[in-house]
Amino acid sequence: MFIDSDKFREECGVMAIYGHPEASTLAYLGLHALQHRGQESAGIASSDGSTIFMHKSMGLVMDIFNEDVLTRLPGNIAIGHNRYSTTGDSAVLNAQPIRVDCNKGMIALAHNGNLVNANDIRSRLERSGSIFQTTSDTEVVVHLIAQSKEQTLPDAISDSLRRLEGAFSLVIMTRDRVFAARDSRGFRPLSMGIIPAANGAKQDTVVFASESCAFDLIGAKFQRDVKPGELIVVGPEGVHSRFFAETKKQSSCIFEHVYFSRPDSEIFGQSVQVSREALGRQLAKEAGIEADIVVPVPDSGVTAALGYAAESGIPFRFGLIRNHYVGRTFIEPEQRVRDFGVKLKLNPVRSLLEGKRVILIDDSIVRGTTSRKIVRMVRDAGAKEIHLRISCPPTVSPCFYGVNTPSKDQLIAANKSIDEIRQYIGADSLAYLSLDGLKEACGEGVKASYCTACYTGIYPTEFVDVHDIKPAPAEVKI
């Protein structure tokens, strides 16, 4: 039986290494640090200067790669990918990187995001004779590169990326180069780092990753974010930057700060730890209530709960303990146990909860099913009152930019009032953080400008996969 968490699904994580004798091993370690971004499949491609080698499979990084596999991925260049499918089937044929040998040479590519015009591009390519091997939107990119009339590969990549609409943070490798690119609105994160040259090496190792936390594990120093609309080329000549498209109004995914990214990462110019504590502080200001303890729903609610407790002066307590060793499947007793799946993951500390007025902090409510079970669990443990506080606004619209979200009819906040949600969940009170509070905590206008379509239903791109949505306001080019 599959354990289904009532959360937005992670998107993907990408990693690239240029100029290190153990490139595939560093990519493997980086993918470990990015495992939270996708647990469905993983892959690494490497180059020794003449051939691109690749290994990918379904499952977790530690189950796919071992010392023997990594020895079959030689060279000083590598890219890696963790996947959770947002488009395309859940199958090994859609695992990344994607490798092709075309008129532009041998290329491997890994993608985080979602191309909202991929179906249109694919249909046109198929009518012109292209044959696709996967159902992933990412494959359209390699076909566009192969069919580009531009003579050089950087020009062909730039030409192809200009045809894409939606979210993409890409790493691409050839036999002797690495390319990193980010869409012109900057939906998804992509960071660049450096490992200083050692042991007589002439050139620093250049690395790219979806999150800066991957750099810490491999001894890389964060340099900067890849800019929206930027293509960075790393090769024997060094590091070169160019812009393949005019930068549009930045629409970085604010949910990276709410939930997706690790607290030890810096995303869109701001520490995720700082953002989440600020979310909790702002939540306490907006929706404070008398209580005895502040309890996070682990792990996603921990940092916001710390901020809430600090602002309110109410003691922080780990009243729910998470079991970190639950796999993807389990054997359920024949005599069904109520809320069994949630109980496998979380267990209440009765001595902390019994007789207490509890403020329960979580990052979001999607369908509401898991929140209902958690509230019931805390109530059964003896809590006197339960006040649920959510560190983001109500989620009313699906995402089309690289996050696997339920359809609108499955989003509880799109179909029920806050009080109806409270009644369904069984809490004594329920409050969400305001949209303005969310933006302020995440540095809107100072550190970044954000996409908040999941809270507003207003999308920054013209093309999306549904009809009943509000168009983006007229865009001012900057």
C-alpha positions in Angstrom: 0.0 0.0 0.0 1.3 3.4 -0.9 1.6 6.1 1.7 0.1 9.2 0.2 1.0 12.5 1.9 -1.5 15.3 1.5 1.1 17.8 0.3 2.1 19.4 -3.0 4.5 16.9 -4.7 8.1 18.0 -5.1 9.2 18.9 -8.6 12.7 17.8 -9.5 16.3 18.5 -8.6 19.3 19.0 -11.0 23.0 19.0 -10.5 26.0 19.6 -12.8 29.8 19.3 -12.3 32.5 20.6 -14.6 36.2 20.0 -14.1 36.6 17.5 -11.3 38.2 14.0 -11.6 35.3 12.5 -9.5 32.5 14.4 -11.2 30.0 11.6 -11.1 30.6 11.0 -7.4 30.1 14.7 -6.7 26.9 14.6 -8.7 25.8 11.6 -6.7 26.4 13.4 -3.4 24.7 16.5 -4.7 21.6 14.4 -5.6 21.6 13.0 -2.1 21.2 16.6 -0.8 18.4 17.2 -3.3 16.6 14.0 -2.7 13.7 15.9 -1.1 12.9 17.4 -4.5 12.0 14.1 -6.1 12.0 10.4 -5.0 10.6 8.7 -8.1 13.8 8.2 -10.2 17.4 9.5 -10.4 20.1 9.5 -13.1 23.6 10.7 -13.8 25.4 11.3 -17.1 29.2 11.8 -17.3 31.8 12.5 -20.0 35.4 11.6 -20.3 35.9 13.9 -23.2 35.0 11.5 -25.9 31.9 9.6 -24.8 28.8 10.4 -22.6 28.0 7.6 -20.2 24.7 7.3 -18.3 22.9 5.4 -15.6 19.4 6.0 -14.4 16.7 4.0 -12.7 13.5 4.2 -10.6 14.0 4.7 -6.9 16.1 6.7 -4.5 19.7 7.9 -5.1 21.2 5.6 -2.6 19.4 2.6 -4.1 20.4 3.3 -7.7 24.1 4.2 -7.3 26.9 2.3 -5.7 30.7 2.3 -6.1 30.5 -0.1 -9.0 28.0 2.0 -10.9 29.9 5.2 -10.3 33.1 3.6 -11.7 31.2 3.1 -15.0 30.5 6.9 -15.1 34.1 8.2 -15.7 35.2 11.7 -16.6 35.5 15.2 -15.2 32.0 16.3 -16.3 28.7 15.1 -15.0 25.0 16.1 -14.7 22.4 14.5 -12.4 18.7 14.6 -11.9 16.1 13.6 -9.2 12.6 13.3 -10.6 9.1 13.5 -9.4 6.8 13.5 -12.4 4.8 16.6 -13.0 4.2 15.8 -16.7 4.7 12.4 -18.3 4.3 8.9 -17.0 6.0 7.6 -13.9 8.3 5.2 -15.7 12.0 4.6 -16.2 11.7 5.8 -19.9 11.0 9.3 -18.5 13.8 9.2 -16.0 16.5 11.9 -16.7 19.0 12.9 -17.9 17.9 12.5 -21.5 20.7 11.6 -23.8 20.7 11.9 -27.6 23.3 11.8 -30.4 22.1 14.3 -33.1 23.5 16.6 -35.7 24.7 18.9 -32.9 26.7 16.1 -31.4 26.1 14.0 -28.3 24.0 15.9 -25.7 22.5 15.0 -22.2 19.9 17.2 -20.6 18.2 17.4 -17.2 15.3 19.7 -16.4 13.4 21.1 -13.4 10.1 22.7 -14.2 7.2 22.4 -16.6 6.8 23.6 -20.1 3.2 24.8 -20.6 3.5 24.9 -24.4 5.1 21.5 -24.6 2.1 19.7 -26.1 1.8 22.3 -28.9 5.5 22.1 -29.7 5.5 18.3 -29.6 2.5 18.1 -32.0 4.3 20.4 -34.5 7.5 18.4 -34.2 5.7 15.1 -34.7 4.0 16.5 -37.8 7.4 17.4 -39.2 8.7 13.9 -38.7 10.2 13.9 -35.1 9.9 10.6 -33.2 9.7 10.9 -29.4 11.0 8.2 -27.1 9.3 9.5 -23.9 6.2 11.2 -22.7 8.1 13.8 -20.8 7.8 17.5 -21.7 11.6 17.7 -21.4 12.2 15.8 -24.6 10.9 18.6 -26.8 14.0 20.6 -25.8 16.4 18.2 -27.3 14.3 18.0 -30.5 14.3 21.8 -30.8 18.1 21.9 -30.3 18.6 19.2 -33.0 16.3 21.0 -35.5 17.7 24.5 -34.9 19.2 26.1 -37.9 21.8 27.9 -35.8 25.3 26.7 -36.5 26.9 26.6 -33.0 25.5 24.7 -30.0 25.2 27.8 -27.7 23.2 29.5 -30.4 21.1 26.4 -31.1 20.3 26.1 -27.3 19.5 29.8 -27.1 17.2 29.6 -30.2 15.4 26.5 -28.6 15.0 28.1 -25.2 13.3 31.2 -26.7 10.6 28.9 -28.1 9.7 27.5 -24.6 6.9 28.9 -22.4 6.8 28.1 -18.7 9.2 27.0 -16.1 12.7 25.5 -16.7 16.0 25.3 -14.9 18.2 23.2 -17.2 21.6 21.7 -17.1 23.0 20.3 -20.4 26.3 18.6 -21.1 28.2 17.7 -24.2 31.5 15.8 -24.3 33.5 18.8 -23.2 31.1 21.5 -21.9 28.3 22.1 -19.4 25.4 24.6 -20.0 23.1 26.0 -17.3 20.0 28.0 -18.1 16.9 29.4 -16.4 13.6 30.6 -17.9 13.2 34.4 -18.4 10.7 34.6 -15.5 12.9 32.7 -13.0 10.2 30.3 -11.8 12.5 27.6 -10.5 15.8 28.1 -8.6 19.3 27.3 -10.0 22.5 28.2 -8.2 26.1 28.3 -9.3 29.1 27.4 -7.1 32.8 26.9 -7.2 35.2 24.3 -5.7 38.6 25.9 -5.5 41.3 24.2 -7.5 43.5 21.8 -5.6 46.3 19.3 -6.1 47.8 21.3 -8.9 44.6 21.7 -10.9 44.7 24.7 -13.2 41.0 25.5 -13.1 38.3 25.7 -10.4 35.5 23.1 -10.5 32.2 24.8 -11.5 29.0 23.3 -10.1 25.3 24.0 -10.5 22.4 22.8 -8.4 18.7 23.4 -7.8 19.5 24.4 -4.2 22.7 25.7 -2.5 22.4 23.0 0.2 23.9 20.6 -2.3 27.1 22.7 -2.4 27.8 22.2 1.3 28.1 18.4 1.0 30.7 18.6 -1.8 32.7 21.5 -0.4 31.6 24.1 -3.0 31.1 27.7 -2.3 27.9 29.4 -3.4 28.6 32.1 -6.0 25.3 33.3 -7.3 22.0 32.4 -8.8 21.7 31.7 -12.5 19.8 34.8 -13.7 16.4 34.6 -15.4 16.9 34.3 -19.1 20.6 33.5 -18.7 22.6 30.8 -20.4 26.0 30.0 -18.7 28.5 28.0 -20.7 31.4 26.3 -19.0 34.2 24.7 -21.1 37.9 24.7 -21.7 37.8 28.4 -22.4 36.4 29.1 -18.9 33.0 30.4 -17.8 30.9 32.6 -20.2 27.5 34.1 -19.8 24.9 35.2 -22.3 21.2 36.0 -22.3 19.1 34.0 -24.7 15.9 36.1 -24.0 14.9 39.4 -22.7 14.2 39.2 -18.9 10.5 39.3 -18.1 8.9 40.3 -14.9 10.3 37.9 -12.3 7.8 35.2 -11.1 9.8 33.0 -8.8 7.8 30.3 -7.1 7.1 31.5 -3.6 6.2 27.9 -2.5 9.9 27.2 -2.6 10.2 29.3 0.6 7.0 27.9 2.1 7.7 24.2 1.7 9.9 22.8 -1.1 13.4 24.0 -0.4 15.5 22.9 2.5 15.9 25.4 5.3 19.7 25.3 4.8 19.4 26.6 1.3 19.5 30.1 -0.1 16.8 30.5 -2.7 16.1 33.6 -4.8 18.5 35.6 -2.8 17.2 34.8 0.6 17.8 32.2 3.3 14.9 29.7 3.5 15.4 29.5 7.2 15.0 33.2 7.6 11.9 33.2 5.4 10.1 30.4 7.3 10.8 31.9 10.7 9.5 35.2 9.3 6.4 33.4 8.1 5.8 32.1 11.6 6.4 35.5 13.2 4.0 37.2 10.8 1.4 34.4 11.4 1.6 35.1 15.2 1.0 38.8 14.5 -2.0 38.2 12.3 -3.6 35.2 14.0 -2.4 35.1 17.6 -4.5 33.3 20.2 -4.1 32.3 23.8 -2.6 28.8 24.2 -0.2 26.8 26.2 2.2 25.3 23.6 3.1 25.7 19.9 3.5 22.4 18.2 4.8 21.9 14.6 3.6 19.3 12.2 7.1 17.8 11.4 9.1 18.4 9.4 7.4 21.0 7.2 6.0 23.1 10.0 9.0 23.2 12.3 10.7 26.4 11.2 7.5 28.5 11.0 6.5 27.2 14.4 9.8 28.4 15.8 9.0 31.9 14.5 5.5 31.8 15.8 6.7 30.7 19.3 9.4 33.4 19.4 6.9 36.2 18.4 4.0 35.0 20.6 6.1 34.0 23.7 4.3 30.7 23.8 6.6 27.7 24.4 7.6 25.6 21.4 7.3 21.8 21.9 7.8 18.8 19.7 4.3 17.3 20.5 4.4 15.2 17.4 7.3 12.9 16.6 8.1 11.8 13.1 9.2 8.4 12.1 11.9 9.0 9.5 12.2 5.4 8.4 8.8 4.8 6.8 9.2 3.5 3.2 6.9 3.9 0.3 5.0 0.8 1.0 3.8 -1.0 4.1 1.6 -4.0 5.2 -1.5 -2.9 6.9 -3.2 -5.1 9.6 -6.2 -7.1 8.3 -8.3 -5.4 11.0 -8.1 -1.8 9.8 -6.6 0.7 12.1 -8.1 4.3 11.8 -5.6 6.8 10.4 -3.0 4.0 10.1 -0.9 5.7 7.4 -0.6 9.0 9.4 0.2 7.0 12.6 3.1 5.3 10.8 4.6 8.7 10.2 3.7 10.7 13.3 3.1 9.8 16.9 1.8 12.3 19.6 3.6 12.9 22.8 0.7 12.5 25.2 2.5 14.0 28.2 3.0 17.2 26.3 -0.4 17.5 24.8 -2.8 16.2 27.5 -4.9 19.0 28.9 -3.2 21.7 26.8 -4.4 24.4 24.5 -2.4 23.6 21.4 -1.4 25.8 18.5 -0.7 23.4 15.7 1.5 24.9 12.9 1.7 23.5 9.3 2.9 25.0 6.0 -0.2 24.3 3.9 -3.5 22.5 3.5 -4.2 20.8 0.2 -7.1 18.4 0.3 -7.4 18.6 4.1 -7.5 14.8 4.6 -4.2 14.6 6.4 -4.8 17.7 8.5 -8.0 16.2 9.7 -6.3 13.0 10.8 -3.5 14.9 12.6 -6.0 17.1 14.4 -7.9 14.0 15.5 -4.7 12.3 16.6 -3.8 15.4 18.8 -7.3 15.4 20.2 -7.2 11.7 21.0 -3.9 12.4 22.9 -5.8 14.7 25.3 -5.4 18.2 23.9 -8.0 20.5 25.4 -8.1 22.9 22.4 -6.5 22.7 18.9 -5.9 25.9 17.0 -4.5 25.2 13.5 -2.3 27.9 11.9 -1.1 27.7 8.3 2.0 29.6 7.3 0.7 30.5 3.8 -2.6 31.6 2.3 -5.4 29.2 1.2 -4.3 27.2 -1.8 -7.1 27.7 -4.4 -5.5 27.0 -7.8 -3.2 24.3 -9.2 0.4 25.0 -10.4 1.5 24.5 -14.0 5.1 25.4 -13.5 6.7 22.3 -12.2 4.7 21.3 -9.1 2.4 18.3 -9.1 -0.7 19.7 -7.6 -4.3 18.4 -7.5 -6.9 19.8 -9.8 -9.0 22.7 -8.5 -11.9 20.5 -7.5 -9.6 18.6 -5.1 -8.3 21.7 -3.4 -10.3 22.1 -0.3 -9.8 25.9 -0.1 -11.1 26.4 -3.6 -14.4 24.8 -2.7 -15.0 25.6 1.0 -14.9 28.6 3.3 -12.3 28.8 6.0 -14.9 28.0 8.6 -16.1 25.0 6.6 -12.5 23.8 6.4 -12.2 24.2 10.1 -15.3 22.1 10.7 -14.1 19.4 8.3 -10.7 19.2 9.9 -12.1 19.4 13.5 -10.0 22.2 14.9 -11.3 24.7 17.4 -10.0 27.5 15.2 -8.2 27.8 11.8 -6.3 30.8 10.4 -4.0 31.2 7.3 -1.3 33.7 6.8 -2.3 36.6 4.5 -0.9 37.0 1.0 0.7 40.3 1.9 2.2 38.7 5.0 3.6 35.9 2.9 5.2 38.2 0.4 6.7 40.5 3.0 8.3 37.5 4.9 9.8 36.2 1.6 11.3 39.6 0.6 8.9 40.5 -2.2 10.2 43.5 -4.0 13.5 43.4 -2.1 15.0 40.0 -2.7 12.7 38.8 -5.5 9.3 39.0 -7.2 7.1 36.0 -6.8 4.5 33.9 -8.6 1.5 33.4 -6.3 -0.8 31.8 -8.8 -1.6 28.9 -6.4 -3.1 31.5 -4.0 -4.7 33.9 -6.5 -5.5 32.0 -9.6 -3.6 34.7 -11.6 -1.0 33.1 -13.8 2.0 34.9 -15.2 2.1 33.1 -18.6 -0.4 33.1 -21.4 -0.4 29.3 -21.9 -1.6 26.9 -19.3 -3.3 23.5 -19.3 -6.7 24.6 -18.2 -9.4 27.0 -19.4 -11.1 28.4 -16.3 -8.3 30.7 -15.1 -7.6 34.4 -14.9 -5.1 35.8 -17.3 -2.0 37.6 -16.1 -2.2 41.4 -16.0 -0.5 43.3 -18.8 3.3 42.7 -18.4 5.7 45.6 -18.0 9.0 44.7 -19.5 12.1 45.5 -17.4 
